[in-house]
Amino acid sequence: MVMHEEEVHDVVAVNIRSQQPRKDIDVYLQPLIDDLKLLWQGVEGVYDAVRDEVFTLKAVLFWTINDFPTYGNLSGSVTKGYNACPICVDETKPYRLKHSKKMGFLRNRRFLWRHHPYRKQAAAFDNTIEDEVAPEPLSGEEVLSRVEGLPRDFGKGKKPAKHAGGPRPCWKKKSVFFELDYWKYIPVRHILDVMHIEKNCCDAILGTLLNIPGKTKDGAVSCLDMVDMGIRTDLKPTAGPKKAKLPLVCLLEMFFPPSFFDIMIHLTVHLVREVELWGPVFFRWMYPFERYVKVFKGYVKNRHFPEGCIAEKYIVEEATEFCADRILAEDATTNTEDVQPYLAEHKEYLDLIYPNNGNNKKWMREKQNATFPVWLKDRVANELRFPNNNVSQTLRWMAAGPRNLVPTYAAAYHINKVDYNTEERDNVRSVQNSGVTLLANAMQCKVPVFNCDWVESTRGVKVDELGFTLVKLNRLGHLNDPFVLATHVKQIFCISDPLDADWLVVVRCPDIDYRGVDEDDEVHDIEVEAQPFNIPPMPSVDTFDDVDENHHSKHMRDGNEGIWIDIDSLPRVNDNLPCDIDVNEWNCT
C-alpha cells in the first residue's frame, strides 16, 4: 500500500477550534456513518474510466487512528484511571501511587512467556512474583454486549458521576461506529497511534535521564512511593541540615521508578498484536496526516474564518489538479496550437503503418508519445528546406529538442559553500580536494553534475572492526553511471592505511565555507573526525537473568553523585517512618 499526498486529503479531519467536541463527536460523525452504511450496501452506476464499464461501488471502514484522548472519544473507552487501557480493560490492574498522585502500570511482566526469569525476580520489580498470564483482548462482539444499553448523554454541561463502589466502568458510551453492521466483526477497530506513543515514551525517557524539570519521572515523591511499596529502599532520600539528597538511579532499563510507567509505557506491549493483525506500522501511523494538517493550516489567510479559507483553497487545488491530470494532454509538446496539425498527421501515419493496433487506444497513445518527438524533428527539417515555409520560431525550437551540450569548468566548483577541485587541478596541488562520497540507492543527473570515478561497492569498499570505511581506488565500478548531482555529495579525503598500503581510510570534511565565516568564528577549533558509514554493533549488556534478591547496591551509581532538593518540598505526614529520617526535619511517607 502506497499513500500519496492527494490520498491523504480524504482521511484528514481538521478542527481548528479551541474547544474540541469530545464525546459529542458522535454528532459530527453521523453524516459519515450514513455514507458508510450506503457504501456497505453498494452504490450502483459508478463508471470505471479504465475498463469503460459501470459497476457497483462498495467500501468498508477497517479502523480509525487518533491520539489517545480522541481514541477514547471515538471508541467510548475509558482512557484514565484504573481501567485506562482499552485492550486490557478491567484486567489492567494498575497501582495507585499515593505520593505521585497517579497510576503506575507495573504488571507488564504478565506479557512475558510463562517461564521467563523476570517473573520470579520480585525485588528487581514491584516486590511481587508474577504468576498471572496476559489478559485476552475482547472481540468486537464481546465489547458490543458490554456497552449495549449504556446512556449516551450529549452536551458538555453534565459531568460524569463519581465512582460509588462496585466494578469500575471500562466504557463511557457505546461507540457510534457500532451502527455499522460489520464493525463488531473487525478484530482491531481502533488503532493505537505509534507516533504519539513513541513521542510520549521518548519524552519520559529523556526527561528522566536528563532530569529535566517538569519532564522527569524521578524525584522525591517517586522515592517515597518506592519506600511505601517496600522496593529499592536503598534509594530513599538522605536528609541533610536543609536539603535532602536523592541517589541517581543506574541501569534504568530495569530500575525506572514506578511513576515512570504511565499508560503510554503500558500501551507499547499491545503494539505487537496490532502489527500481527494489520501489518507494518508505517501503513497506519499518523505522520502523513499530521504533516498534511500543517499544509491545511498554511491555507488560512483570514484568522476569523479559518474553515472558509481551507475550504476555498482546497477546492481551487482540487480543480487545478483535475484539469492538469484529466483535461490537459499528457505530453507537454502537444499543448500549443502550432503542434496540433502535426499531431493529427502523425496519428494518421501510425494508423497507416500499424493497422492492427488501431482499436487499442492505450497502445496507440503510448506509441505516439514515444515516437512523436523524433518524427516531428524530421518533419520540420524537411519543411525548412523550402524558402516559403510556414514553420514558426516556436515550432523550430520545439522540434530541435533539448540541447545535448553541457558546459564544463576545468578549475573548480563552489557547491553548498564547499570548494571542489577537478582531478587535473588536484594533481598539481599539494593538498587534496577532489574526493566526494554519496550514500544513495540510485543516482539522478541534473545540472550541475560531477563526472566521478566511483569505487566498486563490493570489492572496493570495506569497513574494518573499528567502524572506519576503507576504499581501494584501483577498483572502479559504476562505469556506466559516472555522473552525480553536485548537491548530493559530501566532501572527503583519503589517508593511507598504515596496515595495508593498497587501502585508503575515508575521512569526511566538515561542511563549512571558510571564506564566508565571521571574524568571531574560531575556525582553528574545528576538528575533522572520521565518521564511519556503518554503525558499529551494540555492546553486550547484562540480561539480569540471575539477580540476587537481597542485593540492592546495583540500583545506585558508584561515588557520591546525587540530586539535592529542598527539605520543604517533601511531603509531611504524622505516620511512623519506615526509613532513618529525623522526624523533626521532614517525613518521607
C-alpha positions, 0 to 999 in steps of 0.5 A, spaced: 500 500 500 502 506 497 499 513 500 500 519 496 499 526 498 492 527 494 490 520 498 491 523 504 486 529 503 480 524 504 482 521 511 484 528 514 479 531 519 481 538 521 478 542 527 481 548 528 477 550 534 479 551 541 474 547 544 474 540 541 467 536 541 469 530 545 464 525 546 459 529 542 463 527 536 458 522 535 454 528 532 459 530 527 460 523 525 453 521 523 453 524 516 459 519 515 456 513 518 450 514 513 455 514 507 458 508 510 452 504 511 450 506 503 457 504 501 456 497 505 450 496 501 453 498 494 452 504 490 450 502 483 452 506 476 459 508 478 463 508 471 470 505 471 474 510 466 479 504 465 475 498 463 469 503 460 464 499 464 459 501 470 459 497 476 457 497 483 461 501 488 462 498 495 467 500 501 468 498 508 471 502 514 477 497 517 479 502 523 480 509 525 487 512 528 487 518 533 491 520 539 489 517 545 484 522 548 480 522 541 481 514 541 477 514 547 472 519 544 471 515 538 471 508 541 467 510 548 473 507 552 475 509 558 482 512 557 484 514 565 484 511 571 484 504 573 481 501 567 485 506 562 487 501 557 482 499 552 485 492 550 486 490 557 480 493 560 478 491 567 484 486 567 489 492 567 490 492 574 494 498 575 497 501 582 495 507 585 501 511 587 499 515 593 505 520 593 505 521 585 498 522 585 497 517 579 497 510 576 503 506 575 502 500 570 507 495 573 504 488 571 507 488 564 511 482 566 504 478 565 506 479 557 512 475 558 512 467 556 510 463 562 517 461 564 521 467 563 526 469 569 523 476 570 517 473 573 520 470 579 525 476 580 520 480 585 525 485 588 528 487 581 520 489 580 514 491 584 516 486 590 511 481 587 512 474 583 508 474 577 504 468 576 498 471 572 498 470 564 496 476 559 489 478 559 485 476 552 483 482 548 475 482 547 472 481 540 468 486 537 462 482 539 464 481 546 465 489 547 458 490 543 454 486 549 458 490 554 456 497 552 449 495 549 444 499 553 449 504 556 446 512 556 449 516 551 448 523 554 450 529 549 452 536 551 458 538 555 454 541 561 453 534 565 459 531 568 460 524 569 458 521 576 463 519 581 465 512 582 460 509 588 463 502 589 462 496 585 466 494 578 469 500 575 466 502 568 471 500 562 466 504 557 463 511 557 458 510 551 457 505 546 461 507 540 457 510 534 461 506 529 457 500 532 451 502 527 455 499 522 453 492 521 460 489 520 464 493 525 463 488 531 466 483 526 473 487 525 478 484 530 482 491 531 477 497 530 481 502 533 488 503 532 493 505 537 497 511 534 505 509 534 507 516 533 504 519 539 506 513 543 513 513 541 513 521 542 510 520 549 515 514 551 521 518 548 519 524 552 519 520 559 525 517 557 529 523 556 526 527 561 528 522 566 535 521 564 536 528 563 532 530 569 529 535 566 524 539 570 517 538 569 519 532 564 522 527 569 519 521 572 524 521 578 524 525 584 522 525 591 515 523 591 517 517 586 522 515 592 517 515 597 512 511 593 518 506 592 519 506 600 511 505 601 511 499 596 517 496 600 522 496 593 529 499 592 529 502 599 536 503 598 534 509 594 530 513 599 532 520 600 538 522 605 536 528 609 541 533 610 541 540 615 536 543 609 536 539 603 535 532 602 539 528 597 536 523 592 541 517 589 541 517 581 538 511 579 543 506 574 541 501 569 534 504 568 532 499 563 530 495 569 530 500 575 525 506 572 521 508 578 514 506 578 511 513 576 515 512 570 510 507 567 504 511 565 499 508 560 503 510 554 509 505 557 503 500 558 500 501 551 507 499 547 506 491 549 499 491 545 503 494 539 505 487 537 498 484 536 496 490 532 502 489 527 500 481 527 493 483 525 494 489 520 501 489 518 507 494 518 506 500 522 508 505 517 501 503 513 497 506 519 501 511 523 499 518 523 505 522 520 502 523 513 496 526 516 499 530 521 504 533 516 498 534 511 494 538 517 500 543 517 499 544 509 491 545 511 493 550 516 498 554 511 491 555 507 488 560 512 489 567 510 483 570 514 484 568 522 476 569 523 474 564 518 479 559 518 474 553 515 472 558 509 479 559 507 481 551 507 475 550 504 476 555 498 483 553 497 482 546 497 477 546 492 481 551 487 487 545 488 482 540 487 480 543 480 487 545 478 489 538 479 483 535 475 484 539 469 492 538 469 491 530 470 484 529 466 483 535 461 490 537 459 494 532 454 499 528 457 505 530 453 507 537 454 509 538 446 502 537 444 499 543 448 500 549 443 496 550 437 502 550 432 503 542 434 496 540 433 496 539 425 502 535 426 499 531 431 493 529 427 498 527 421 502 523 425 496 519 428 494 518 421 501 515 419 501 510 425 494 508 423 497 507 416 503 503 418 500 499 424 493 497 422 492 492 427 493 496 433 488 501 431 482 499 436 487 499 442 487 506 444 492 505 450 497 502 445 496 507 440 497 513 445 503 510 448 506 509 441 505 516 439 508 519 445 514 515 444 515 516 437 512 523 436 518 527 438 523 524 433 518 524 427 516 531 428 524 533 428 524 530 421 518 533 419 520 540 420 527 539 417 524 537 411 519 543 411 525 548 412 528 546 406 523 550 402 524 558 402 516 559 403 515 555 409 510 556 414 514 553 420 514 558 426 520 560 431 516 556 436 515 550 432 523 550 430 525 550 437 520 545 439 522 540 434 530 541 435 529 538 442 533 539 448 540 541 447 545 535 448 551 540 450 553 541 457 558 546 459 564 544 463 569 548 468 576 545 468 578 549 475 573 548 480 566 548 483 563 552 489 557 547 491 553 548 498 559 553 500 564 547 499 570 548 494 571 542 489 577 541 485 577 537 478 582 531 478 587 535 473 587 541 478 588 536 484 594 533 481 598 539 481 596 541 488 599 539 494 593 538 498 587 534 496 580 536 494 577 532 489 574 526 493 566 526 494 562 520 497 554 519 496 550 514 500 544 513 495 540 507 492 540 510 485 543 516 482 539 522 478 543 527 473 541 534 473 545 540 472 550 541 475 553 534 475 560 531 477 563 526 472 566 521 478 570 515 478 566 511 483 569 505 487 566 498 486 561 497 492 563 490 493 570 489 492 572 496 493 569 498 499 570 495 506 569 497 513 574 494 518 572 492 526 573 499 528 567 502 524 572 506 519 570 505 511 576 503 507 576 504 499 581 501 494 581 506 488 584 501 483 577 498 483 572 502 479 565 500 478 559 504 476 562 505 469 556 506 466 553 511 471 559 516 472 555 522 473 552 525 480 548 531 482 553 536 485 548 537 491 548 530 493 555 529 495 559 530 501 566 532 501 572 527 503 579 525 503 583 519 503 589 517 508 593 511 507 592 505 511 598 504 515 596 496 515 595 495 508 598 500 503 593 498 497 587 501 502 585 508 503 581 510 510 575 515 508 575 521 512 569 526 511 570 534 511 566 538 515 561 542 511 563 549 512 565 555 507 571 558 510 571 564 506 564 566 508 565 565 516 565 571 521 571 574 524 568 571 531 568 564 528 574 560 531 575 556 525 582 553 528 577 549 533 574 545 528 576 538 528 575 533 522 573 526 525 572 520 521 565 518 521 564 511 519 558 509 514 556 503 518 554 503 525 558 499 529 554 493 533 551 494 540 555 492 546 553 486 550 549 488 556 547 484 562 540 480 561 539 480 569 537 473 568 540 471 575 539 477 580 540 476 587 534 478 591 537 481 597 542 485 593 540 492 592 547 496 591 546 495 583 540 500 583 545 506 585 551 509 581 558 508 584 561 515 588 557 520 591 553 523 585 546 525 587 540 530 586 539 535 592 532 538 593 529 542 598 527 539 605 520 543 604 518 540 598 517 533 601 511 531 603 509 531 611 505 526 614 504 524 622 505 516 620 511 512 623 517 512 618 519 506 615 526 509 613 532 513 618 529 520 617 529 525 623 522 526 624 523 533 626 526 535 619 521 532 614 517 525 613 518 521 607 511 517 607 
